[in-house]
Amino acid sequence: MGTVEGRTVLVTGAGGFIGSRVVKALLHCGARVRALIGPAAQHGQRLDVGSLENVTADISDIAAIEQITKGVHTVVHMAGPPSVASSFDHPTAFAQTHVVGTATILDCCRKARITRFVYISSAEVYGRPRSDVVTENHPIAPRSPYGAAKAGAEHFVHVFSMNFGISSVIVRPFSVYGPGATSNGVVPTILRMAQCEEMVVLRDLAPVRDYCFVDDVADAIVRACTALMAGVATINVGSGIGVSVGELARTVLRVVGRSIPIREDRRINRPSNSENYRLIADRKRAAELLGWQPKTDLETGIQRSL
């Protein structure tokens, strides 16, 4: 493993839930960070953390991105809306940001001769896995516009790496949670109900997910910036532990010290064919290539999310 100390790292989506944690982790390691926080109209996302350079641009604006990538050693790209549910209502916007935006920044990396590109994809690209634990070699078969957009962006990463010598790491986080997560995620939803309601009501208690604390995910992304590899490496980032939605709700209630009913309501909207019922990471490759393993167990992570 190398070091990011003294290197200029561009982080797109830097004002987001994961992006803001990656910026802090990079600064802690001594990197010079250029934080792309979105179009100028979204100035509310501006970061005031340590010594960094805030920049604004639409991720699909090639002239602006060309300027922003000048003098950069490494790009960490995660710009784009993260909601699976919202992607069904706005599929074109998701394709524009995730696919066209990724193609734009890759083209600018080619022109700027940037040699390391870290793309933050998603375990949603796997769809419904054929095995209990998913390796990176599992076929991708997304079941949502969000997953499809991420998969399309991954293909662009492969094409640019193959043709232009960009060493790339595709990081596939599983279910990321922690303080500052978007309010419509399952963990924030359960936390809000557990603290403020008299009942936890969820669409389905059966789906099993792999929950990974946001600071652990940020650590893996920072490691991906300097991992010694060529070509394209795809790496799962997850805990390797499956937890059902029902188990998650019971854990949250235990942490907050309440005993209230947990119920299902199938009327809560999400196309039923889009649901992935079991999604757990095989994290061997993350250990081998990044020297990474999660440090935060679920109960501790939930306590830190309160």
C-alpha positions as CSV (number, residue, x, y, z in Angstrom):
1,M,0.0,0.0,0.0
2,G,1.2,3.5,-0.9
3,T,0.2,6.7,0.8
4,V,-2.0,9.7,-0.2
5,E,0.1,12.1,1.8
6,G,0.9,15.1,-0.4
7,R,-1.2,13.9,-3.3
8,T,-4.1,15.9,-4.8
9,V,-7.3,13.9,-4.7
10,L,-10.5,15.0,-6.4
11,V,-13.6,13.7,-4.7
12,T,-16.9,14.1,-6.6
13,G,-20.1,13.9,-4.6
14,A,-18.0,15.2,-1.7
15,G,-21.0,16.8,0.1
16,G,-22.9,13.5,0.3
17,F,-23.2,11.0,3.1
18,I,-20.2,8.8,2.2
19,G,-18.3,11.6,0.3
20,S,-18.0,13.9,3.3
21,R,-16.5,11.0,5.3
22,V,-14.1,10.2,2.6
23,V,-12.9,13.8,2.5
24,K,-12.3,13.8,6.2
25,A,-10.4,10.5,6.0
26,L,-8.2,11.7,3.1
27,L,-7.4,15.0,4.9
28,H,-6.5,13.0,8.0
29,C,-4.0,11.0,5.9
30,G,-2.3,14.1,4.6
31,A,-3.9,14.4,1.1
32,R,-4.7,17.6,-0.6
33,V,-8.4,17.4,-1.3
34,R,-10.4,19.1,-4.1
35,A,-14.0,18.6,-3.1
36,L,-16.6,18.7,-6.0
37,I,-19.9,19.4,-4.2
38,G,-22.2,19.6,-7.2
39,P,-23.5,22.5,-9.3
40,A,-23.1,26.0,-8.0
41,A,-26.8,26.1,-7.0
42,Q,-26.1,23.5,-4.4
43,H,-23.8,25.7,-2.4
44,G,-25.5,24.4,0.8
45,Q,-23.4,21.3,0.6
46,R,-20.1,23.2,0.9
47,L,-17.6,21.5,3.2
48,D,-15.7,23.4,5.8
49,V,-13.4,20.7,7.0
50,G,-9.7,21.3,7.5
51,S,-7.7,22.5,4.5
52,L,-9.5,21.7,1.3
53,E,-10.6,23.3,-2.0
54,N,-14.3,23.4,-2.6
55,V,-15.3,23.4,-6.3
56,T,-18.7,23.4,-8.0
57,A,-19.8,22.0,-11.4
58,D,-22.4,19.8,-13.0
59,I,-20.7,16.4,-13.3
60,S,-21.8,16.2,-17.0
61,D,-20.2,19.6,-17.9
62,I,-17.1,18.5,-19.7
63,A,-15.5,22.0,-19.9
64,A,-15.9,22.6,-16.2
65,I,-14.7,19.1,-15.2
66,E,-11.6,19.5,-17.5
67,Q,-10.6,22.5,-15.4
68,I,-11.3,20.8,-12.1
69,T,-9.2,17.7,-13.0
70,K,-6.1,19.7,-13.8
71,G,-3.2,18.9,-11.4
72,V,-5.0,16.0,-9.8
73,H,-3.3,12.7,-9.1
74,T,-6.3,10.6,-8.1
75,V,-10.1,10.8,-8.6
76,V,-12.6,9.3,-6.2
77,H,-15.9,9.4,-8.1
78,M,-19.3,9.0,-6.3
79,A,-21.4,11.9,-7.6
80,G,-25.1,11.0,-8.1
81,P,-28.3,10.4,-6.2
82,P,-28.2,7.2,-4.1
83,S,-31.8,6.2,-3.6
84,V,-33.0,3.0,-5.2
85,A,-36.7,3.9,-4.6
86,S,-36.3,7.4,-6.2
87,S,-34.7,5.9,-9.2
88,F,-38.0,4.3,-10.3
89,D,-39.5,7.8,-10.4
90,H,-36.6,9.5,-12.1
91,P,-34.7,6.9,-14.2
92,T,-33.5,9.5,-16.8
93,A,-31.9,11.7,-14.2
94,F,-30.2,8.7,-12.6
95,A,-28.8,7.6,-16.0
96,Q,-27.7,11.1,-16.8
97,T,-25.8,11.6,-13.5
98,H,-24.4,8.2,-13.0
99,V,-23.6,7.1,-16.6
100,V,-23.1,10.3,-18.5
101,G,-21.4,11.9,-15.5
102,T,-19.0,9.0,-15.2
103,A,-18.2,9.0,-18.9
104,T,-17.5,12.7,-18.7
105,I,-15.1,12.5,-15.7
106,L,-13.3,9.5,-17.2
107,D,-12.8,11.4,-20.4
108,C,-11.3,14.3,-18.4
109,C,-9.1,11.9,-16.5
110,R,-7.8,10.6,-19.9
111,K,-7.0,14.2,-21.0
112,A,-5.4,15.1,-17.6
113,R,-3.3,11.8,-17.6
114,I,-4.7,10.8,-14.2
115,T,-3.5,7.3,-13.4
116,R,-5.8,6.2,-10.5
117,F,-9.6,6.3,-10.7
118,V,-11.7,5.0,-7.8
119,Y,-15.4,4.5,-8.7
120,I,-17.9,4.0,-5.9
121,S,-20.5,1.7,-7.4
122,S,-23.0,-0.4,-5.4
123,A,-23.9,-3.9,-4.4
124,E,-27.2,-3.2,-6.2
125,V,-25.5,-4.2,-9.4
126,Y,-25.8,-7.8,-8.4
127,G,-29.6,-7.9,-8.4
128,R,-30.8,-11.2,-6.8
129,P,-27.6,-13.2,-6.1
130,R,-27.4,-16.9,-6.9
131,S,-25.4,-17.6,-3.7
132,D,-25.7,-16.7,0.0
133,V,-22.5,-14.7,-0.1
134,V,-21.6,-12.7,-3.2
135,T,-18.1,-12.6,-4.7
136,E,-17.0,-9.9,-7.1
137,N,-17.1,-12.5,-9.9
138,H,-20.9,-12.9,-9.6
139,P,-22.8,-11.8,-12.8
140,I,-24.3,-8.3,-12.5
141,A,-28.1,-8.3,-13.1
142,P,-29.5,-5.1,-11.5
143,R,-33.2,-4.8,-10.8
144,S,-33.6,-1.1,-10.3
145,P,-32.8,2.0,-12.5
146,Y,-30.2,2.9,-9.8
147,G,-28.5,-0.5,-10.1
148,A,-28.6,-0.3,-13.9
149,A,-27.0,3.1,-13.9
150,K,-24.2,2.0,-11.6
151,A,-23.6,-1.1,-13.8
152,G,-23.5,1.1,-16.9
153,A,-20.9,3.4,-15.2
154,E,-18.8,0.4,-14.3
155,H,-18.7,-0.6,-18.0
156,F,-17.3,2.8,-18.8
157,V,-14.6,2.4,-16.2
158,H,-13.5,-0.8,-17.8
159,V,-13.4,0.6,-21.3
160,F,-11.4,3.7,-20.3
161,S,-9.0,1.6,-18.2
162,M,-8.4,-0.9,-21.0
163,N,-7.9,1.8,-23.7
164,F,-6.1,4.6,-21.8
165,G,-4.0,3.0,-19.1
166,I,-6.1,4.3,-16.2
167,S,-5.6,2.1,-13.1
168,S,-9.1,1.8,-11.6
169,V,-10.7,0.4,-8.6
170,I,-14.5,-0.2,-8.6
171,V,-15.7,-0.3,-5.0
172,R,-19.1,-2.0,-4.4
173,P,-20.4,-1.0,-0.9
174,F,-23.2,-3.0,0.5
175,S,-25.7,-1.3,2.9
176,V,-23.9,1.7,4.3
177,Y,-25.3,3.4,7.4
178,G,-24.2,5.9,10.0
179,P,-24.7,9.4,11.2
180,G,-25.8,11.7,8.4
181,A,-27.4,9.0,6.3
182,T,-30.3,10.1,4.1
183,S,-33.6,9.9,6.0
184,N,-35.3,7.4,3.7
185,G,-32.7,4.7,4.3
186,V,-33.8,1.7,6.3
187,V,-31.5,2.3,9.3
188,P,-32.5,6.0,9.7
189,T,-36.2,5.1,9.2
190,I,-36.0,2.5,12.0
191,L,-34.1,4.8,14.3
192,R,-36.7,7.6,13.8
193,M,-39.6,5.2,14.5
194,A,-37.8,3.6,17.5
195,Q,-37.2,6.9,19.1
196,C,-40.4,8.8,18.2
197,E,-43.2,6.4,17.4
198,E,-45.2,3.7,19.2
199,M,-44.6,1.1,16.6
200,V,-42.0,0.3,13.9
201,V,-43.7,-0.3,10.6
202,L,-41.7,-1.6,7.6
203,R,-42.6,-3.0,4.2
204,D,-40.9,-6.4,4.7
205,L,-39.0,-7.8,7.6
206,A,-37.5,-10.7,5.7
207,P,-34.8,-9.2,3.4
208,V,-31.3,-9.8,4.6
209,R,-28.6,-7.2,4.1
210,D,-25.0,-6.6,4.9
211,Y,-24.7,-3.4,7.0
212,C,-21.4,-1.6,7.0
213,F,-20.6,1.5,9.0
214,V,-19.8,4.6,6.9
215,D,-16.4,5.3,8.5
216,D,-15.3,1.7,7.7
217,V,-16.4,2.3,4.1
218,A,-14.5,5.5,3.9
219,D,-11.4,3.7,5.2
220,A,-11.7,1.2,2.3
221,I,-12.1,3.9,-0.3
222,V,-8.9,5.8,1.0
223,R,-7.0,2.5,0.8
224,A,-8.2,2.0,-2.8
225,C,-6.6,5.3,-3.8
226,T,-3.1,3.8,-3.3
227,A,-3.5,0.0,-3.5
228,L,-0.8,-1.5,-5.7
229,M,-2.6,-2.8,-8.8
230,A,-3.0,-2.3,-12.5
231,G,-6.0,-2.5,-14.8
232,V,-9.3,-2.7,-13.1
233,A,-10.0,-4.3,-9.7
234,T,-13.5,-4.7,-8.4
235,I,-13.8,-4.9,-4.6
236,N,-16.8,-5.6,-2.3
237,V,-17.0,-3.5,0.8
238,G,-19.2,-5.0,3.5
239,S,-19.2,-6.7,6.9
240,G,-19.7,-10.2,5.5
241,I,-22.6,-10.6,8.0
242,G,-26.2,-10.9,7.0
243,V,-28.9,-9.3,9.1
244,S,-32.6,-9.4,8.3
245,V,-34.7,-6.2,8.5
246,G,-36.5,-7.6,11.4
247,E,-33.3,-8.4,13.3
248,L,-32.1,-4.9,12.5
249,A,-35.2,-3.4,14.0
250,R,-34.9,-5.5,17.1
251,T,-31.2,-4.4,17.5
252,V,-32.1,-0.7,17.1
253,L,-34.8,-1.1,19.8
254,R,-32.4,-2.8,22.1
255,V,-29.8,0.0,21.6
256,V,-32.4,2.8,22.2
257,G,-33.9,0.9,25.2
258,R,-37.5,0.6,24.0
259,S,-39.9,-2.3,23.6
260,I,-42.5,-1.5,20.9
261,P,-44.2,-3.6,18.3
262,I,-42.6,-4.3,14.9
263,R,-45.0,-4.7,12.0
264,E,-45.0,-5.2,8.3
265,D,-47.1,-3.1,5.8
266,R,-46.8,-4.3,2.2
267,R,-48.5,-1.2,1.0
268,I,-45.3,0.8,1.4
269,N,-44.2,1.3,-2.1
270,R,-41.4,-0.3,-4.0
271,P,-41.9,-2.5,-7.1
272,S,-41.9,-6.1,-5.7
273,N,-39.7,-7.5,-8.6
274,S,-37.0,-5.0,-7.6
275,E,-36.4,-6.4,-4.1
276,N,-33.2,-8.2,-3.4
277,Y,-33.9,-10.7,-0.6
278,R,-30.4,-11.6,0.4
279,L,-27.3,-9.6,-0.3
280,I,-24.1,-10.4,1.7
281,A,-20.6,-9.5,0.8
282,D,-17.7,-11.9,0.4
283,R,-14.9,-9.5,1.6
284,K,-11.8,-11.7,1.0
285,R,-10.7,-9.5,-1.9
286,A,-10.9,-6.3,0.2
287,A,-8.6,-8.0,2.8
288,E,-6.2,-9.2,0.1
289,L,-5.9,-6.1,-2.0
290,L,-6.6,-3.3,0.5
291,G,-5.6,-4.9,3.8
292,W,-9.1,-3.8,4.9
293,Q,-11.6,-5.2,7.3
294,P,-14.6,-3.6,9.1
295,K,-13.9,-2.3,12.6
296,T,-17.5,-1.4,13.7
297,D,-20.0,-4.0,14.8
298,L,-23.7,-3.3,14.2
299,E,-24.7,-2.3,17.8
300,T,-21.7,0.1,18.1
301,G,-22.6,1.6,14.7
302,I,-26.2,2.2,15.6
303,Q,-25.1,3.8,18.9
304,R,-22.9,6.2,16.9
305,S,-25.8,6.9,14.6
306,L,-28.2,8.2,17.3
